[in-house]
Amino acid sequence: MKKKILIASIIILVIFFTALILSLRQPVKKEEPLFTPEKAAQQTQDDLNTAKAIKTIHEQYPWYSKIPLETTDYRIIYDFEKDSFRIRLLTKSTTAIKDAALADLEAIGVDLNEFNYYFIEPEPGFENLLR
């Protein structure tokens, strides 16, 4: 008999505490979806426009994904505003380093007769900043 009373008491306590916990819980707000159909359509259009722009860049500049070119002597990027390659020298300027930079551009398919380029000489003491 005592076992039955104990088991019944435990069941009643479990039911009571479950009901208490459930009554204290805050109602869960239904979150808005990340994308409404309109937002999803706009995102899809934006993605397509981005893909077209990237495709156009790679058609006009097939070497674009291969830059920047970096060595211990120079860093090369393409400056769209100046429509030319910027070759920043990181060490003392020599003809050999400049020739190597231009050879690297040709190696990735850049026609140096078609594209402009310019060199930026290192400022005095610049080498020490990189070490």
N, CA, C and O atoms as a GROMACS GRO file, in nm:
protein
  524
    1MET      N    1   0.081  -0.119   0.000
    1MET     CA    2   0.000   0.000   0.000
    1MET      C    3   0.086   0.126   0.000
    1MET      O    4   0.058   0.222  -0.071
    2LYS      N    5   0.192   0.123   0.082
    2LYS     CA    6   0.281   0.238   0.089
    2LYS      C    7   0.349   0.263  -0.046
    2LYS      O    8   0.372   0.378  -0.085
    3LYS      N    9   0.380   0.154  -0.118
    3LYS     CA   10   0.442   0.169  -0.249
    3LYS      C   11   0.346   0.238  -0.345
    3LYS      O   12   0.388   0.324  -0.423
    4LYS      N   13   0.220   0.202  -0.341
    4LYS     CA   14   0.122   0.261  -0.430
    4LYS      C   15   0.105   0.410  -0.401
    4LYS      O   16   0.093   0.490  -0.493
    5ILE      N   17   0.104   0.445  -0.273
    5ILE     CA   18   0.090   0.585  -0.234
    5ILE      C   19   0.214   0.664  -0.280
    5ILE      O   20   0.203   0.776  -0.329
    6LEU      N   21   0.332   0.604  -0.264
    6LEU     CA   22   0.456   0.669  -0.305
    6LEU      C   23   0.459   0.691  -0.456
    6LEU      O   24   0.494   0.799  -0.502
    7ILE      N   25   0.422   0.591  -0.531
    7ILE     CA   26   0.420   0.603  -0.677
    7ILE      C   27   0.317   0.706  -0.720
    7ILE      O   28   0.344   0.785  -0.810
    8ALA      N   29   0.201   0.706  -0.660
    8ALA     CA   30   0.097   0.803  -0.693
    8ALA      C   31   0.144   0.944  -0.660
    8ALA      O   32   0.120   1.037  -0.736
    9SER      N   33   0.212   0.960  -0.547
    9SER     CA   34   0.264   1.091  -0.506
    9SER      C   35   0.368   1.141  -0.606
    9SER      O   36   0.368   1.258  -0.645
   10ILE      N   37   0.455   1.052  -0.648
   10ILE     CA   38   0.558   1.090  -0.746
   10ILE      C   39   0.493   1.131  -0.877
   10ILE      O   40   0.533   1.231  -0.937
   11ILE      N   41   0.394   1.056  -0.922
   11ILE     CA   42   0.325   1.089  -1.048
   11ILE      C   43   0.255   1.224  -1.036
   11ILE      O   44   0.260   1.305  -1.128
   12ILE      N   45   0.191   1.249  -0.922
   12ILE     CA   46   0.122   1.377  -0.900
   12ILE      C   47   0.223   1.491  -0.900
   12ILE      O   48   0.196   1.596  -0.958
   13LEU      N   49   0.339   1.473  -0.835
   13LEU     CA   50   0.442   1.577  -0.831
   13LEU      C   51   0.498   1.604  -0.971
   13LEU      O   52   0.517   1.720  -1.007
   14VAL      N   53   0.523   1.500  -1.048
   14VAL     CA   54   0.574   1.517  -1.184
   14VAL      C   55   0.473   1.595  -1.268
   14VAL      O   56   0.510   1.686  -1.342
   15ILE      N   57   0.346   1.559  -1.257
   15ILE     CA   58   0.242   1.629  -1.334
   15ILE      C   59   0.234   1.775  -1.289
   15ILE      O   60   0.221   1.865  -1.372
   16PHE      N   61   0.240   1.797  -1.158
   16PHE     CA   62   0.232   1.933  -1.105
   16PHE      C   63   0.349   2.018  -1.155
   16PHE      O   64   0.327   2.129  -1.203
   17PHE      N   65   0.471   1.969  -1.144
   17PHE     CA   66   0.588   2.046  -1.187
   17PHE      C   67   0.591   2.066  -1.339
   17PHE      O   68   0.635   2.171  -1.387
   18THR      N   69   0.545   1.969  -1.412
   18THR     CA   70   0.537   1.984  -1.558
   18THR      C   71   0.439   2.095  -1.593
   18THR      O   72   0.467   2.180  -1.677
   19ALA      N   73   0.324   2.094  -1.528
   19ALA     CA   74   0.225   2.199  -1.554
   19ALA      C   75   0.278   2.336  -1.512
   19ALA      O   76   0.255   2.435  -1.581
   20LEU      N   77   0.348   2.341  -1.400
   20LEU     CA   78   0.406   2.467  -1.352
   20LEU      C   79   0.509   2.520  -1.451
   20LEU      O   80   0.508   2.639  -1.485
   21ILE      N   81   0.598   2.435  -1.496
   21ILE     CA   82   0.702   2.477  -1.591
   21ILE      C   83   0.639   2.524  -1.722
   21ILE      O   84   0.680   2.625  -1.779
   22LEU      N   85   0.541   2.450  -1.770
   22LEU     CA   86   0.476   2.489  -1.895
   22LEU      C   87   0.402   2.621  -1.882
   22LEU      O   88   0.395   2.697  -1.979
   23SER      N   89   0.347   2.650  -1.766
   23SER     CA   90   0.273   2.775  -1.749
   23SER      C   91   0.368   2.895  -1.738
   23SER      O   92   0.328   3.007  -1.768
   24LEU      N   93   0.491   2.872  -1.694
   24LEU     CA   94   0.587   2.981  -1.678
   24LEU      C   95   0.662   3.014  -1.807
   24LEU      O   96   0.722   3.120  -1.818
   25ARG      N   97   0.659   2.924  -1.901
   25ARG     CA   98   0.731   2.947  -2.027
   25ARG      C   99   0.670   3.062  -2.104
   25ARG      O  100   0.548   3.078  -2.108
   26GLN      N  101   0.756   3.141  -2.166
   26GLN     CA  102   0.709   3.250  -2.251
   26GLN      C  103   0.661   3.190  -2.383
   26GLN      O  104   0.717   3.092  -2.433
   27PRO      N  105   0.558   3.248  -2.437
   27PRO     CA  106   0.514   3.196  -2.567
   27PRO      C  107   0.624   3.221  -2.672
   27PRO      O  108   0.689   3.326  -2.674
   28VAL      N  109   0.642   3.124  -2.756
   28VAL     CA  110   0.744   3.133  -2.858
   28VAL      C  111   0.691   3.218  -2.973
   28VAL      O  112   0.585   3.190  -3.030
   29LYS      N  113   0.768   3.323  -3.005
   29LYS     CA  114   0.728   3.407  -3.116
   29LYS      C  115   0.762   3.335  -3.246
   29LYS      O  116   0.867   3.274  -3.259
   30LYS      N  117   0.671   3.345  -3.337
   30LYS     CA  118   0.697   3.286  -3.468
   30LYS      C  119   0.789   3.382  -3.544
   30LYS      O  120   0.754   3.497  -3.569
   31GLU      N  121   0.906   3.331  -3.579
   31GLU     CA  122   1.002   3.415  -3.650
   31GLU      C  123   0.963   3.427  -3.796
   31GLU      O  124   0.912   3.334  -3.859
   32GLU      N  125   0.991   3.546  -3.847
   32GLU     CA  126   0.966   3.567  -3.988
   32GLU      C  127   1.072   3.492  -4.068
   32GLU      O  128   1.187   3.483  -4.024
   33PRO      N  129   1.036   3.440  -4.181
   33PRO     CA  130   1.137   3.370  -4.262
   33PRO      C  131   1.244   3.468  -4.308
   33PRO      O  132   1.219   3.587  -4.325
   34LEU      N  133   1.364   3.415  -4.328
   34LEU     CA  134   1.474   3.499  -4.374
   34LEU      C  135   1.441   3.564  -4.508
   34LEU      O  136   1.471   3.681  -4.531
   35PHE      N  137   1.380   3.487  -4.594
   35PHE     CA  138   1.348   3.538  -4.726
   35PHE      C  139   1.199   3.524  -4.752
   35PHE      O  140   1.143   3.414  -4.746
   36THR      N  141   1.139   3.636  -4.783
   36THR     CA  142   1.003   3.631  -4.834
   36THR      C  143   1.017   3.597  -4.982
   36THR      O  144   1.126   3.609  -5.037
   37PRO      N  145   0.912   3.556  -5.047
   37PRO     CA  146   0.924   3.528  -5.191
   37PRO      C  147   0.979   3.648  -5.269
   37PRO      O  148   1.054   3.631  -5.365
   38GLU      N  149   0.940   3.769  -5.227
   38GLU     CA  150   0.989   3.889  -5.297
   38GLU      C  151   1.140   3.907  -5.274
   38GLU      O  152   1.214   3.937  -5.367
   39LYS      N  153   1.182   3.888  -5.148
   39LYS     CA  154   1.325   3.902  -5.117
   39LYS      C  155   1.406   3.793  -5.187
   39LYS      O  156   1.516   3.819  -5.235
   40ALA      N  157   1.352   3.674  -5.191
   40ALA     CA  158   1.423   3.564  -5.258
   40ALA      C  159   1.437   3.593  -5.408
   40ALA      O  160   1.542   3.566  -5.467
   41ALA      N  161   1.332   3.646  -5.467
   41ALA     CA  162   1.339   3.680  -5.611
   41ALA      C  163   1.442   3.790  -5.634
   41ALA      O  164   1.518   3.785  -5.731
   42GLN      N  165   1.444   3.890  -5.545
   42GLN     CA  166   1.542   3.999  -5.559
   42GLN      C  167   1.685   3.947  -5.540
   42GLN      O  168   1.775   3.986  -5.613
   43GLN      N  169   1.705   3.858  -5.442
   43GLN     CA  170   1.837   3.802  -5.418
   43GLN      C  171   1.883   3.720  -5.537
   43GLN      O  172   2.000   3.725  -5.576
   44THR      N  173   1.791   3.644  -5.596
   44THR     CA  174   1.824   3.566  -5.715
   44THR      C  175   1.867   3.656  -5.829
   44THR      O  176   1.964   3.627  -5.899
   45GLN      N  177   1.794   3.766  -5.848
   45GLN     CA  178   1.830   3.860  -5.955
   45GLN      C  179   1.965   3.925  -5.927
   45GLN      O  180   2.046   3.941  -6.018
   46ASP      N  181   1.989   3.961  -5.801
   46ASP     CA  182   2.119   4.020  -5.765
   46ASP      C  183   2.232   3.921  -5.789
   46ASP      O  184   2.339   3.959  -5.838
   47ASP      N  185   2.210   3.794  -5.755
   47ASP     CA  186   2.312   3.690  -5.778
   47ASP      C  187   2.340   3.674  -5.928
   47ASP      O  188   2.456   3.661  -5.968
   48LEU      N  189   2.236   3.675  -6.008
   48LEU     CA  190   2.254   3.664  -6.153
   48LEU      C  191   2.332   3.783  -6.209
   48LEU      O  192   2.420   3.767  -6.294
   49ASN      N  193   2.299   3.904  -6.160
   49ASN     CA  194   2.370   4.024  -6.205
   49ASN      C  195   2.518   4.018  -6.166
   49ASN      O  196   2.605   4.056  -6.245
   50THR      N  197   2.545   3.971  -6.045
   50THR     CA  198   2.684   3.957  -6.000
   50THR      C  199   2.758   3.856  -6.086
   50THR      O  200   2.872   3.879  -6.125
   51ALA      N  201   2.694   3.744  -6.114
   51ALA     CA  202   2.758   3.641  -6.196
   51ALA      C  203   2.788   3.694  -6.336
   51ALA      O  204   2.893   3.666  -6.393
   52LYS      N  205   2.695   3.772  -6.393
   52LYS     CA  206   2.718   3.831  -6.526
   52LYS      C  207   2.835   3.928  -6.522
   52LYS      O  208   2.918   3.930  -6.613
   53ALA      N  209   2.842   4.009  -6.417
   53ALA     CA  210   2.952   4.106  -6.405
   53ALA      C  211   3.086   4.034  -6.392
   53ALA      O  212   3.184   4.075  -6.454
   54ILE      N  213   3.090   3.929  -6.313
   54ILE     CA  214   3.214   3.852  -6.297
   54ILE      C  215   3.252   3.786  -6.428
   54ILE      O  216   3.370   3.783  -6.466
   55LYS      N  217   3.153   3.733  -6.499
   55LYS     CA  218   3.180   3.670  -6.629
   55LYS      C  219   3.237   3.773  -6.726
   55LYS      O  220   3.332   3.744  -6.800
   56THR      N  221   3.180   3.893  -6.728
   56THR     CA  222   3.229   3.999  -6.815
   56THR      C  223   3.373   4.035  -6.782
   56THR      O  224   3.456   4.053  -6.872
   57ILE      N  225   3.403   4.047  -6.654
   57ILE     CA  226   3.540   4.079  -6.612
   57ILE      C  227   3.636   3.971  -6.660
   57ILE      O  228   3.743   4.002  -6.712
   58HIS      N  229   3.598   3.845  -6.642
   58HIS     CA  230   3.687   3.736  -6.683
   58HIS      C  231   3.698   3.723  -6.835
   58HIS      O  232   3.798   3.673  -6.885
   59GLU      N  233   3.597   3.767  -6.906
   59GLU     CA  234   3.608   3.768  -7.053
   59GLU      C  235   3.703   3.879  -7.100
   59GLU      O  236   3.784   3.858  -7.190
   60GLN      N  237   3.692   3.995  -7.038
   60GLN     CA  238   3.777   4.108  -7.077
   60GLN      C  239   3.919   4.095  -7.021
   60GLN      O  240   4.016   4.136  -7.084
   61TYR      N  241   3.928   4.037  -6.902
   61TYR     CA  242   4.056   4.025  -6.832
   61TYR      C  243   4.075   3.880  -6.786
   61TYR      O  244   4.058   3.851  -6.667
   62PRO      N  245   4.108   3.789  -6.876
   62PRO     CA  246   4.115   3.647  -6.840
   62PRO      C  247   4.220   3.615  -6.732
   62PRO      O  248   4.214   3.508  -6.670
   63TRP      N  249   4.312   3.702  -6.711
   63TRP     CA  250   4.417   3.685  -6.611
   63TRP      C  251   4.374   3.735  -6.473
   63TRP      O  252   4.448   3.720  -6.377
   64TYR      N  253   4.255   3.795  -6.463
   64TYR     CA  254   4.214   3.865  -6.340
   64TYR      C  255   4.217   3.775  -6.216
   64TYR      O  256   4.256   3.820  -6.108
   65SER      N  257   4.178   3.652  -6.229
   65SER     CA  258   4.175   3.562  -6.112
   65SER      C  259   4.315   3.521  -6.068
   65SER      O  260   4.330   3.457  -5.964
   66LYS      N  261   4.416   3.555  -6.145
   66LYS     CA  262   4.554   3.516  -6.112
   66LYS      C  263   4.630   3.629  -6.042
   66LYS      O  264   4.748   3.613  -6.010
   67ILE      N  265   4.565   3.741  -6.020
   67ILE     CA  266   4.631   3.850  -5.949
   67ILE      C  267   4.564   3.869  -5.814
   67ILE      O  268   4.447   3.834  -5.800
   68PRO      N  269   4.632   3.923  -5.715
   68PRO     CA  270   4.760   3.990  -5.721
   68PRO      C  271   4.876   3.890  -5.734
   68PRO      O  272   4.869   3.776  -5.687
   69LEU      N  273   4.979   3.937  -5.799
   69LEU     CA  274   5.105   3.862  -5.806
   69LEU      C  275   5.196   3.919  -5.698
   69LEU      O  276   5.217   4.040  -5.691
   70GLU      N  277   5.250   3.831  -5.614
   70GLU     CA  278   5.335   3.879  -5.506
   70GLU      C  279   5.462   3.797  -5.498
   70GLU      O  280   5.460   3.674  -5.503
   71THR      N  281   5.572   3.867  -5.484
   71THR     CA  282   5.701   3.805  -5.457
   71THR      C  283   5.765   3.886  -5.344
   71THR      O  284   5.705   3.980  -5.293
   72THR      N  285   5.884   3.849  -5.307
   72THR     CA  286   5.953   3.929  -5.204
   72THR      C  287   6.000   4.062  -5.261
   72THR      O  288   6.033   4.153  -5.185
   73ASP      N  289   6.004   4.075  -5.394
   73ASP     CA  290   6.054   4.197  -5.457
   73ASP      C  291   5.945   4.293  -5.504
   73ASP      O  292   5.970   4.413  -5.517
   74TYR      N  293   5.824   4.243  -5.529
   74TYR     CA  294   5.718   4.330  -5.581
   74TYR      C  295   5.581   4.270  -5.558
   74TYR      O  296   5.566   4.151  -5.529
   75ARG      N  297   5.480   4.357  -5.571
   75ARG     CA  298   5.339   4.318  -5.562
   75ARG      C  299   5.269   4.384  -5.679
   75ARG      O  300   5.283   4.505  -5.700
   76ILE      N  301   5.194   4.305  -5.756
   76ILE     CA  302   5.127   4.358  -5.875
   76ILE      C  303   4.976   4.344  -5.858
   76ILE      O  304   4.925   4.236  -5.826
   77ILE      N  305   4.905   4.454  -5.881
   77ILE     CA  306   4.758   4.452  -5.884
   77ILE      C  307   4.714   4.523  -6.012
   77ILE      O  308   4.793   4.590  -6.079
   78TYR      N  309   4.586   4.508  -6.044
   78TYR     CA  310   4.530   4.583  -6.156
   78TYR      C  311   4.444   4.694  -6.098
   78TYR      O  312   4.354   4.669  -6.018
   79ASP      N  313   4.470   4.816  -6.140
   79ASP     CA  314   4.396   4.933  -6.094
   79ASP      C  315   4.294   4.970  -6.201
   79ASP      O  316   4.328   5.026  -6.305
   80PHE      N  317   4.167   4.938  -6.175
   80PHE     CA  318   4.062   4.965  -6.273
   80PHE      C  319   4.042   5.115  -6.294
   80PHE      O  320   4.005   5.157  -6.404
   81GLU      N  321   4.065   5.196  -6.191
   81GLU     CA  322   4.047   5.340  -6.206
   81GLU      C  323   4.150   5.398  -6.302
   81GLU      O  324   4.119   5.489  -6.378
   82LYS      N  325   4.271   5.346  -6.298
   82LYS     CA  326   4.377   5.395  -6.388
   82LYS      C  327   4.391   5.306  -6.511
   82LYS      O  328   4.469   5.336  -6.601
   83ASP      N  329   4.314   5.198  -6.515
   83ASP     CA  330   4.316   5.105  -6.627
   83ASP      C  331   4.459   5.060  -6.658
   83ASP      O  332   4.502   5.060  -6.773
   84SER      N  333   4.530   5.022  -6.552
   84SER     CA  334   4.667   4.977  -6.570
   84SER      C  335   4.713   4.894  -6.451
   84SER      O  336   4.649   4.892  -6.346
   85PHE      N  337   4.823   4.825  -6.470
   85PHE     CA  338   4.882   4.746  -6.363
   85PHE      C  339   4.969   4.836  -6.277
   85PHE      O  340   5.046   4.917  -6.327
   86ARG      N  341   4.956   4.819  -6.147
   86ARG     CA  342   5.043   4.889  -6.054
   86ARG      C  343   5.142   4.786  -6.000
   86ARG      O  344   5.104   4.685  -5.941
   87ILE      N  345   5.268   4.813  -6.021
   87ILE     CA  346   5.374   4.724  -5.975
   87ILE      C  347   5.448   4.797  -5.864
   87ILE      O  348   5.526   4.888  -5.889
   88ARG      N  349   5.420   4.755  -5.741
   88ARG     CA  350   5.484   4.819  -5.625
   88ARG      C  351   5.610   4.741  -5.593
   88ARG      O  352   5.606   4.623  -5.558
   89LEU      N  353   5.722   4.808  -5.605
   89LEU     CA  354   5.850   4.745  -5.574
   89LEU      C  355   5.869   4.744  -5.424
   89LEU      O  356   5.846   4.844  -5.356
   90LEU      N  357   5.912   4.630  -5.372
   90LEU     CA  358   5.929   4.614  -5.228
   90LEU      C  359   6.075   4.613  -5.186
   90LEU      O  360   6.106   4.617  -5.067
   91THR      N  361   6.162   4.609  -5.282
   91THR     CA  362   6.305   4.612  -5.256
   91THR      C  363   6.367   4.716  -5.349
   91THR      O  364   6.298   4.780  -5.428
   92LYS      N  365   6.497   4.730  -5.338
   92LYS     CA  366   6.568   4.827  -5.422
   92LYS      C  367   6.538   4.798  -5.569
   92LYS      O  368   6.546   4.684  -5.615
   93SER      N  369   6.505   4.902  -5.640
   93SER     CA  370   6.467   4.888  -5.780
   93SER      C  371   6.587   4.853  -5.867
   93SER      O  372   6.691   4.920  -5.864
   94THR      N  373   6.569   4.745  -5.944
   94THR     CA  374   6.670   4.708  -6.042
   94THR      C  375   6.599   4.671  -6.172
   94THR      O  376   6.481   4.638  -6.172
   95THR      N  377   6.673   4.677  -6.279
   95THR     CA  378   6.617   4.639  -6.409
   95THR      C  379   6.574   4.494  -6.407
   95THR      O  380   6.471   4.458  -6.466
   96ALA      N  381   6.651   4.408  -6.340
   96ALA     CA  382   6.618   4.265  -6.333
   96ALA      C  383   6.485   4.242  -6.262
   96ALA      O  384   6.406   4.159  -6.305
   97ILE      N  385   6.461   4.315  -6.155
   97ILE     CA  386   6.334   4.299  -6.081
   97ILE      C  387   6.218   4.347  -6.167
   97ILE      O  388   6.114   4.282  -6.173
   98LYS      N  389   6.234   4.460  -6.232
   98LYS     CA  390   6.128   4.512  -6.319
   98LYS      C  391   6.101   4.416  -6.434
   98LYS      O  392   5.985   4.392  -6.470
   99ASP      N  393   6.206   4.361  -6.492
   99ASP     CA  394   6.189   4.264  -6.602
   99ASP      C  395   6.118   4.138  -6.552
   99ASP      O  396   6.034   4.081  -6.623
  100ALA      N  397   6.151   4.095  -6.432
  100ALA     CA  398   6.086   3.976  -6.374
  100ALA      C  399   5.937   4.001  -6.353
  100ALA      O  400   5.854   3.914  -6.379
  101ALA      N  401   5.903   4.120  -6.305
  101ALA     CA  402   5.763   4.154  -6.284
  101ALA      C  403   5.686   4.152  -6.416
  101ALA      O  404   5.576   4.099  -6.423
  102LEU      N  405   5.745   4.211  -6.517
  102LEU     CA  406   5.679   4.212  -6.649
  102LEU      C  407   5.669   4.071  -6.707
  102LEU      O  408   5.570   4.038  -6.773
  103ALA      N  409   5.771   3.990  -6.684
  103ALA     CA  410   5.766   3.851  -6.731
  103ALA      C  411   5.656   3.774  -6.659
  103ALA      O  412   5.589   3.690  -6.720
  104ASP      N  413   5.637   3.801  -6.530
  104ASP     CA  414   5.528   3.735  -6.456
  104ASP      C  415   5.392   3.774  -6.512
  104ASP      O  416   5.302   3.691  -6.521
  105LEU      N  417   5.376   3.900  -6.550
  105LEU     CA  418   5.250   3.943  -6.612
  105LEU      C  419   5.227   3.870  -6.743
  105LEU      O  420   5.116   3.824  -6.770
  106GLU      N  421   5.330   3.860  -6.824
  106GLU     CA  422   5.316   3.789  -6.952
  106GLU      C  423   5.286   3.641  -6.928
  106GLU      O  424   5.214   3.579  -7.006
  107ALA      N  425   5.342   3.584  -6.821
  107ALA     CA  426   5.322   3.442  -6.792
  107ALA      C  427   5.175   3.410  -6.758
  107ALA      O  428   5.130   3.297  -6.779
  108ILE      N  429   5.102   3.508  -6.706
  108ILE     CA  430   4.960   3.482  -6.677
  108ILE      C  431   4.869   3.526  -6.792
  108ILE      O  432   4.747   3.525  -6.780
  109GLY      N  433   4.931   3.565  -6.905
  109GLY     CA  434   4.852   3.594  -7.024
  109GLY      C  435   4.827   3.741  -7.051
  109GLY      O  436   4.742   3.774  -7.134
  110VAL      N  437   4.898   3.830  -6.985
  110VAL     CA  438   4.879   3.973  -7.007
  110VAL      C  439   4.960   4.015  -7.129
  110VAL      O  440   5.080   3.989  -7.137
  111ASP      N  441   4.894   4.081  -7.223
  111ASP     CA  442   4.963   4.137  -7.339
  111ASP      C  443   5.008   4.277  -7.300
  111ASP      O  444   4.926   4.368  -7.289
  112LEU      N  445   5.138   4.294  -7.280
  112LEU     CA  446   5.192   4.422  -7.233
  112LEU      C  447   5.180   4.533  -7.338
  112LEU      O  448   5.196   4.650  -7.305
  113ASN      N  449   5.151   4.497  -7.462
  113ASN     CA  450   5.126   4.598  -7.565
  113ASN      C  451   4.982   4.652  -7.556
  113ASN      O  452   4.951   4.759  -7.606
  114GLU      N  453   4.897   4.574  -7.491
  114GLU     CA  454   4.755   4.612  -7.480
  114GLU      C  455   4.724   4.681  -7.347
  114GLU      O  456   4.634   4.765  -7.340
  115PHE      N  457   4.798   4.647  -7.242
  115PHE     CA  458   4.769   4.701  -7.108
  115PHE      C  459   4.885   4.788  -7.059
  115PHE      O  460   5.002   4.757  -7.080
  116ASN      N  461   4.848   4.896  -6.995
  116ASN     CA  462   4.947   4.986  -6.936
  116ASN      C  463   4.993   4.933  -6.802
  116ASN      O  464   4.925   4.851  -6.740
  117TYR      N  465   5.107   4.978  -6.758
  117TYR     CA  466   5.159   4.943  -6.626
  117TYR      C  467   5.249   5.056  -6.579
  117TYR      O  468   5.302   5.133  -6.658
  118TYR      N  469   5.265   5.063  -6.448
  118TYR     CA  470   5.357   5.161  -6.392
  118TYR      C  471   5.419   5.102  -6.265
  118TYR      O  472   5.362   5.013  -6.202
  119PHE      N  473   5.533   5.154  -6.230
  119PHE     CA  474   5.606   5.107  -6.112
  119PHE      C  475   5.599   5.212  -6.002
  119PHE      O  476   5.601   5.333  -6.028
  120ILE      N  477   5.589   5.164  -5.881
  120ILE     CA  478   5.600   5.252  -5.764
  120ILE      C  479   5.727   5.210  -5.692
  120ILE      O  480   5.740   5.098  -5.644
  121GLU      N  481   5.819   5.303  -5.685
  121GLU     CA  482   5.948   5.276  -5.622
  121GLU      C  483   5.929   5.273  -5.470
  121GLU      O  484   5.844   5.344  -5.416
  122PRO      N  485   6.009   5.192  -5.401
  122PRO     CA  486   5.998   5.191  -5.254
  122PRO      C  487   6.054   5.321  -5.197
  122PRO      O  488   6.149   5.378  -5.249
  123GLU      N  489   5.993   5.365  -5.089
  123GLU     CA  490   6.042   5.485  -5.023
  123GLU      C  491   6.161   5.447  -4.936
  123GLU      O  492   6.172   5.332  -4.894
  124PRO      N  493   6.248   5.540  -4.908
  124PRO     CA  494   6.363   5.509  -4.823
  124PRO      C  495   6.316   5.451  -4.689
  124PRO      O  496   6.228   5.506  -4.623
  125GLY      N  497   6.377   5.341  -4.650
  125GLY     CA  498   6.341   5.275  -4.524
  125GLY      C  499   6.222   5.181  -4.536
  125GLY      O  500   6.187   5.115  -4.439
  126PHE      N  501   6.160   5.175  -4.652
  126PHE     CA  502   6.041   5.092  -4.670
  126PHE      C  503   6.073   4.944  -4.649
  126PHE      O  504   5.992   4.871  -4.591
  127GLU      N  505   6.187   4.901  -4.693
  127GLU     CA  506   6.228   4.760  -4.679
  127GLU      C  507   6.225   4.717  -4.533
  127GLU      O  508   6.184   4.604  -4.502
  128ASN      N  509   6.267   4.804  -4.443
  128ASN     CA  510   6.273   4.769  -4.302
  128ASN      C  511   6.134   4.752  -4.241
  128ASN      O  512   6.119   4.678  -4.144
  129LEU      N  513   6.034   4.818  -4.297
  129LEU     CA  514   5.898   4.803  -4.246
  129LEU      C  515   5.840   4.666  -4.276
  129LEU      O  516   5.754   4.618  -4.202
  130LEU      N  517   5.885   4.602  -4.381
  130LEU     CA  518   5.830   4.472  -4.422
  130LEU      C  519   5.895   4.355  -4.350
  130LEU      O  520   5.845   4.243  -4.358
  131ARG      N  521   5.999   4.378  -4.283
  131ARG     CA  522   6.072   4.267  -4.216
  131ARG      C  523   6.030   4.253  -4.073
  131ARG      O  524   6.080   4.166  -4.002
   0.00000   0.00000   0.00000
